[in-house]
Amino acid sequence: MTGTSTPGAHPPPGQEVVEPVAVTTAWRIHASLAEWTGRADTKASTALSVELAVLAGGMALISSRRGTGPDGTVLTAVLMASGMVLVLLGVFLAAALFPRSWPEPGDPAATENFVYFGTLRTMPSEQVVTMLRDTDVLEVLGDQLVTMSHITWRKLVLVKYSLICACSGLGLISPAVWLSV
């Protein structure tokens, strides 16, 4: 595509294709969103690992009766149980962040989004070439940027809530262990 050509027009052989500034900017935003999504996934996997370790530690304390106190007081049992439930909730929130590689149900644009690898893999190469020549890539990129932004935002919010739950749970487990010593 040239900055001034019409859709479907092809530059002569050997002539450089000029990409409009808006398309270049959209690709840069796309790359940033992909990086942010990767960071959210990394944070989620780290949170999941720590939360599972806390959950395993809590289970070990419960099985050894250290988290429920020598007399099995109601206070320590309630603190330990509440903390474990919150940590478990954090685990579920972090586990909900695993990568999604399918379109949303009922999304009609998903079949035409040649920027998304999940759709691209199902297209014959001739269709991809035709779409690249005849489609305004900026419109496709715009849709992709909005979709990726929703996904990234959701992931970051879930990581935040996962960490809040896990820290709150640990905040309840700690005094239960302290009271039972």
N, C-alpha and C positions, 0 to 999 in steps of 0.2 A: 504494500500500500504506500502510495506517496501522499504527501500532505495535501496535494491539490487534485489528485486523480479521482475518478468516479469509481464506485464499487464495480468490481468485475474487470476493470482495466488492468492490463499487465505492463510493467515497464519493459522496455526493449532489453534483450540479453546484454549482460555486462553493465547495465545501469543500476546504480545503488538505490535501494529502497529506503526512503526517508520515513522515520517513525515520528508521528506528531508528539509534541512535548507531553500532552495529556496521557498518551498511551505509555510513554516512558515513565511518567510519574505514577501511573496506575500499577505498573510492574514493580516499581520500587516499593509502593505501599503493600503490594501482594507479598513481596519478599519479607518485608517487616512483619506482616501478619503471620506468615509461615514461621518466622523466628519466634515471635511471641507465643504462638501456639505450642511450639516445641518447648519453650521455657515453662509454660503452664503444665505440660505433660511431665517434664522433669521434676517440677515442684510436687506434682501429684504423686509421682512414684516415690520420691523421697518421703513425703508425708505418709504414704501408705506403708513404707518400710518401718518408719519410726512408730507409727500407730500399731502396727502388728507386733512390734517388739514390746511396746507398752502393754498390749493386750496379753501377750504370752507371759510377761512378767507378772501381771495381775492374776492370771490364772494360776501361775506357780505359787504366788502368795496365798491365794484362796485355798489351793490344795494342801498347802503346808499349814494352814490355819493362822498364818501370820497377818493376813489382812483383815481378819475378823476378830482379832483380840483374843487374849487368853481365856476370857470368859464368854466369848462370842456375844459381845454387847450389841445391842440393837443399833446404836449410833455408828459403830465401825462397819457393821454389815450394810447399813443403808448407804454410808459414804462409799464403801467399796463397790456395791452393786450399782449405785448411780454413776460413779466414775467409769465403771466398765461399760455401762450402756452408752455413755457419751463417747468413749473411745471407739466403741463398736460403730456408733453412728458416723464418727469421723472416718473410719475404715470404709464404710459403704459410700460415703460422699467422695472419697478419694478414688475408690474403685470405679465410680461412675464416670470417671474422666478418661477412660481408655479411648484410644483413637476411634473415630467413627469414619468409615470409608464407604458410606452409602448415602444417596440423596434422601431428603425428607420425603415421606409418602405424599403423593399427589402434587409434587413439584413439576409443573410442565416444562420449566426451563432446564431441568436436569438433563433432558435428552439432547439439548442443543448447546450445553456448556462444554465447549471443547477445551477450556482452560482447566477443567477438573479432570484429573487422571482417571477417576472411576467411570466417567462418561466416555472419555477419549479412548479408553481401552476397548470399547465395544463398537467403535466406528471403523468402517473400512477407510483405508488411507485416501481413497479418492474423495470420500465425503469430507474428510479433514481438510484436504487441499481446497475443495470447493468452498467450504465454510471460511477458511482463512482468506480466500480471495474475495468472497461476496458478503461477508458479515462485518459489521462495524465492531472491531475487537474491543473498542472502548465500552460498548454496551455490555458485552459478555464479561469483561473485566470488572465493570461496575457491579454487576450482579454477584460475581464471585467475591468481590471485596466485602459486600454486605453480608453474604453468607459466612465467610471466614470470620468477620468481626463478631457475628452472633456466637459462633462456636468458641472463639477465643475468650469472649466476655464470659460465657457460661462456664468455661473451664476455670477461669481465674476466680469467679465467684464461688464455685464449688470447692476449690482448693482453700479459699479463705474460710468458708464455713467448716470444712473438714478440720482445719487447724484450730479453729475456735472450739469446736467440739472436743477435739483431742486434748487441748490444753486445759479446758474446763474439767474434763474427766480426770486428767492427771492431778489437777488441783483438788479434786475430791478423794482420789486414791491416796495421795501423799499423807493427809492427816489421818486417814484410816490406818495406814501402816504405822505412822508415828504413835497413834493412840494404842495400837496393839503391841507395841514393844515393851 
